[in-house]
């Protein structure tokens, strides 16, 4: 079982789609949004719901292959800690979506940084995933550099679908094998 926390300093669309892409690259994974102000990912349940009623057996392990997403629903990470630990223990891969710019996590942290032109790329404090945004900039530090995401792939992920034969999505696989700190 592998768990990675992911944060994107810029937030925005990249902050919403990066956790989904990382989970999709793992094959079967659960995305848990730990940001109280996170996006309203679709789904019947939220992390706040699980904290309130307690997780059921079907919440604690995958029912099928693929990606499941648990939106936040307005609960703090501290209040949800026991539920999150139970989810991590039952899922083969878990992606914890942290609030934009959060740099501390209890599991390995993957910062995602957009590569912007003109020296506007934010600095990473260590290894990071640098996301090309169409300008083909060079990563300023130790990194995995991902190609520009196709609009169709971003749209599919945000609609709850996993794109097939997508080079950008396949490039996320390498992130799982690196020693994040």
Beta strands, then each sheet from edge to edge (+ up, - down):
strand 1: 2-8
strand 2: 29-33
strand 3: 67-70
strand 4: 93-97
strand 5: 109-115
strand 6: 128-132
strand 7: 143-146
sheet 1: 3+ 2+ 4+ 1+ 5+ 6+ 7+
end
